[in-house]
Amino acid sequence: MVTLFFAYTYNKFNGVQVERAGINIVLGIGVTHLLRYFIITNDWLKRSFDRVWGILLAAVMVASLVYSALIEGIYMLLNLLGQHYIPFYKRIMLGSLDYLPLLMLWVLIYYVWHIVDNNRKQQLESLRLESLVKELELKTIKSHINPHFIFNALNSIRALVDENPGRARTAITELSNILRSSMQTEKMETVPLEKELAIVRDYLALEKIRFEERLKVEMDIDEDTLEEPVPVMMLQTLVENAIKHGISKRMQGGVIRIRSYFKGDRHELVVQNTGHLNGQAREEGFGIMSTLSRLSILYGPKANFEIRDLQEDTVEAKISIPVETL
């Protein structure tokens, strides 16, 4: 295009100039695409410009030399050189100096376009995630889960929207799963343990965002118990209770251990957490009271529940229910 402009300006517009301009354009597209490929594959766009400008300048200089060498080589093959003789290597060097500012301008425009486009995509993603968060807030009204957990989870998700959109999307899915299961308590009494464990894992993943390294989880699940029916959301309630009264009270956090196994004709679910009861069995809390009430309704005197200090720094909550026989 530059060649055509000067040819037209100085009334030297002819077939040779058209051919030269065509070669310049085709090779220019090829070289800029190659430069773009190197920028993308080396993740230069993900780094700050002040850290990669030196590498970019070197890449642009190499690209301008390659561009000039290709152009001059094709000109020579097609006999499109001017009448004034200039050594080939000098033509390459002079040409590269002409093309260098053009390629630098192209890189600058490409970077600006990428930044603008990336910001636009991030804004759209943030708006979409904020919309999903508001939808979850509305669902909270219908949920039977501790509202403090819900709002803590929503605050954690909001913090992730800008920092880690991918993790924010996953967290929204995890919270949706928990809310859905909570609302299903009105429709069903029991679910397979495997399904209950999936909800517990989602719950713990959300709490992990808040507690980070302060929360550690260990599971010891007998595979034979995975299909055994358990009261829906009951295991999640015990885990939530363990975090609320145990892990969150300790500056250094602690460990949640979940066990499931058969003992004779009984199915035992155990949740242990770092902490202590302070001499009081936390049976006044909503979580424990609801657990006792539901066990009584579903199993009557056949179900047992206890919460106790297992060791000096470990609290254990245990549910024992009869194994379902077909």
N, C-alpha and C positions, 0 to 999 in steps of 0.2 A: 504494500500500500504506500509506503514511503517512496519507493522507487517510482510508482505511478504518479504520485503527487509532484515530485520534482521534474519528472519528464513532461508532465502537462504544463507545469509552471513555466518551464524554459522552452516550450514548443518543440520538444524532442520526442514527442509521443509517436512511437512506431512499433512494428511487430516485434523487434528485439526487446524493447522495453516491456511489452506485454508478456513475452516468454519469461524474461527475468523476474518480473513481478509474480507470475504464477509459480515459478520455482521457489521464490522467497516465501510466498504464502504457504505452500504445501509443506516445505521444510520447517517453517516457523511453527505450524500446527503440530508437526511431529516432535520437534524439540521441546516445545512447551508441555506437550503431553508426557514426554519422557521426564521432564523436570518435575511435573506434578506427581508422577509415579514415585519418584525418589522421595519427594516431600511426604507423601502419604505413607509409604512403606517404612520410612525411618521415624514416623510419628513426630515429625517436626511441628506439625500443627498443634499438638497437645502440649508443647513446651512454650514458655514465654518467649516473645520475640527477641528480647535482649540476650537470651541464652543461645539462640541459634543463628543470630544475624551473621556471625563470622562464617559459619558453615554454609549458610545460604549464599553469601557473597562468593565464596569459593566455588560452590556448585554453579552459580550463574556465570562466573568467569569461564569455567570449563564448558558450560553449555554454549556460551557465545563463541568460543574457539571451535567447538564441534560444528556449530551452525555455520560459521564462516568457512570452515574447511569444506563442508559438504557443498555449500553454494559455489565456492570458487572451483571446486573439482568438477561439478556439473557444468558450470559455465565453460570450463576448458574443454570438456568432452563434447559439448554441443556447439563449440566455437562461438560463444556469446561474449567473449572478452572484448574490451575496448581496443582501440588502435594503439594506445600508449602502452608500451611494455613495462610491466612492473613484475619483479620476481614473485613467484607463487607464494613463498612463505611470507613476504611482505604484504601481499594482498590479504592473506589470512589474518595477519596481525592487525592490519588497518581495518578490515571488515569486522573483526571481533570487537574493536573499540567502538565501532558504529552501533553494533547490535547489543553491546553490554547494557547501556542505559534503557533500551527498549525491553530487554528481558528483566531487568531490575524493576521497571515499572509494572510489567506483567505480574511478577512475584508479589509486589506490594498490593496490587489490585486483587490478586487471588487471596492473599491473607485477609484483607479487609472484608472481602465477600464472605470468606469462611467464618470470620468472627461475627459478622452481622447475621448470617444464616444460622450459626450455632446458637447465638443468643435468642433468636426467634424461636428455634425449636425448644430451647430450655424454658422459655416463657410459656409456650403452649403446653409443655409437659407439666410445668408447675401448676398452671391453671387446671389441667385435667386431674392432677393428684389432689389439689385443693377441693375440687368438686367431689371427688370420691370420699375425702375426709368428712366433708359436710354431710354426705349421704350416710356415712357410718354414724355420725353424731345423731342423726334422726333415728337410726335403728336402735341406738342405745336406749332410747325411751322404752322400747319394747323388751329390752334385755333384762335377764335376772342376774347378770354378772355384777360384781362389785363395781359401782360407778367410778371409784377412784382408779381402779385398774384401767377402765375404758379411757378415761381422760388422760391418764399417764401415757397410755399407748398412743393416743391421738397426738399428744404433745411430742412424743418421740418420733412419730411419723412426720409431723410437720418439720421437725429439725432435719430429717433426712431428705425432704423434698428437694432442697437445693444442694445438699452435700453429697447425697448418694441416691439419685432417683430410682435406680434399679432395686436397691434394698427397700426403698419406700414402697415400691409397687408390691414387692413380696410381703412386706409387713401389712399392707392393706388386705391382701389375700388372706393372710393368717388371721387377722382380726375379723374379717368377714366370716371365715370358717367357724370361729368361736361364737360369734353372734348368731349364726345360723343354727348351730347346735344348741345354744341356749334357748332359742325360741322353739326348738323341737321338743323341749322337756314337757310342753303341754300336750304333745301329740303321742309321745312314746315314753315308756317307763324305763326300758333297758336298751342297751346297744352292745354289740360285741366289744370286748376289751380293746381289740385292735383299732377300732374306730375311736374309742375314747382316748387311747394313747396318741392318736394323730392330733386330736384337739389339744391334749396336754403339751405335745411337742410345739404346736403353734403358739400356745400360751407362753411357754418357756422361751421360745425364740424372741417373742416381743419383749419379755422381761429382760432378756439378755441385752437388748438395745439400751435399756435404762441402767442396768447394773454392770454391764460389760464384764470385766474379769472378776468382779466380786461374786458373780454367780456361776457356780459349777454344777453340772448335772451328771448323775450316774444312774444307769438303768440296768436292772437285772430281771428280765422278763422271761418266764418259762414259756416257750413257744406253744406248748399244749394248752395254755390258758388264753391264747389270743382270740379264740372263737367263743369263749365263755361270756355269757351276758352279764353286764354290770349296770347299775343305775346310771343313767345318762348324766354327765357333768359332775358326778360325785368325786371321781379321782381328781378332776381339775379343781374342784372346790378345796380338797385337801392340800393340793400343791399350792394353790393361791394362799391358803391359810398359813402354810409353812413359810412362804416368802414374806407375807405381811408381818407375821409375829416372830419370825426367826431371822431370815437373811437381811431384811431391811433394817433391823435393829442393830446390826453389827457393822462397824466401820469397815472391817476387812471382808465383810460378806461371809459366804460359807458354801456348803454343799447341800444339794437336794438329791436324795437317793430314793428311787422308786423301784419297788419289787412286786412281783406277782408270781404266785406259785400255788400248787395244790398241797394240802396237808390233810391226808385222809380223804374224807368226803366234804372237805371245806375248801373254798377258794379264798385265799388271803391276799389282800392288797395292803402294802405297807409304804408309807411315805415318811422318810426321815429327813430331818433338817438340822443344820448347825444352830445351836441356841439352847435355851432352857426355859422351863415353865414358870420359874420364880415362885414355886410352891402353889401355883394355881393351875388347875386343868382348865384350859380356855373353852369351857363348854358354854359360856355365856354369849360367845360370838355368834353372829348370824350363820357363818359357814358350818360350824360344828352343830348348832341347833338344827339347821336344815338337814344335815347328814343324819343325825339321830332320828329325826321325824320321818324322813323318807325311808330309812331302813326299817323302822317300825311298821310303816304302812305296807311296804313291799314284802317283808319277810316275817314280821311279827317277832316272836322270841327266838326265832332261828338265827337271827343275825346278831353279831356282836361288834361293838366298836369301843376302842380304848385309845387314850392319848396319854403318854407318860414320858418322863425323863428316862431315856435308855442309858445314857452315860452322863458324865458331868457337863458335856457340851453338845449333847445330841437329844433331840426330841423325836419320839416315834408316834405316829398315828397309824392304827391298824384297823382294817375292816375285815371281818370274817363272815362270809355268807355261804349258804349251802350250795354245793355243786349241782347244776341243773342236770337232771337225768332224763333221757329221752325214752 
